[in-house]
Amino acid sequence: MSRVKIQIFHENNAKGEISLVRTIWVERDSDKKLTGKKARQILANNFPEFDNFTVRNGLSKAENGWRASRTIKPTEKCKYHYIWENAVITEEDSE
């Protein structure tokens, strides 16, 4: 049995700020290694705002899991810089 940790971060590159917004744990009924397809399904089921074509196809392999990003809104003073919402999906064994 394993579980997946999903962490949601907001990142403002214009100011160099990154903040952790939320962390959730999702129990899995499989001991198989977490694949990109399964990571996309888990993310979409728990965070529907990440369930669109661009985000699903933009899921990338990270250092110890998977990562998806989307823009939320432009920054206060510049319409060319955006606040990014990043989801990091990692797998850990539960005992």
N, C-alpha and C positions, 0 to 999 in steps of 0.2 A: 504494500500500500504506500502511496506517495501523496504528497500534496504540493500545490503550486502557490507561490507567493506572487501577487501582482502589486506593484508599487506604481503610483501615479505621481509624477513630478510636473511642476510648472517651471518653465525655463524662459528667462528674459535675457537674451544674448546682448541686447543693447546695454543693459546694466550689469551683466555678468552674474545674475542671480539665478539660483536653482533652489526650489523649495519642495519638500515632500508634502503632498496633499493628502494622500490616503494609502493605506496598505490593507489588503485583504488576503485571506488564505482560502484556498479552494481544495477540498479533498478529492482525490482521484481514486477510481476503482481499478486502477491498472498499475503494474510495476514496470511497464514498458517505458523506455526513454521518451521524454517529451519531444515531439516533432513540431515543426513549424505549423503544420495543418492543425494539430490538436491545440497548440498555443493560440492560434487564431480563433478557434471555436470557443475556448475557455474565455478569452478576452471579450469576444462578441457577446457571449452569454451573460457576463458579469458587468460589462460596460458597453451598452448598446451604441453609445456615441462613437465608439471605435469600429462599429460594424458598417463600413462602407467600402466600396471597391478600392479606392486609393489607399486607405489605411491597411486593409487586409493584404494587398499586394506589396505594400511597403514594409511589411514585417521583416526584420533582419536579424541575423544571428548575432548575439552579443557575447561578451566574454564568458558568462556563465548561464546564458539563457537566451531569451528573445526580446526584441524591442520594437515598439511601434510608436510613431509620432504623428501628431496632427496640430494644425494651428488653431488657436482659440479666437484671438482678436489682435488688431494692431496695437502697438504700444501707444502710450499717451501722446508723445510728441512727434511721432514719425509713422506714417502709414506704410512705410516700406519694411519696417521691422515688426515682427509678430511675437506674441507670447505663444510658446509651444507647450503642448501637453504631451508628455512622454510616458508610455507604459512599459515597465520592465517586468518580464515574466520569467521567474526562475523556479526550478524544481528542487524540492528537498525531500529526503526520506523521512517519513513519520514512523514512530515506533510505538 
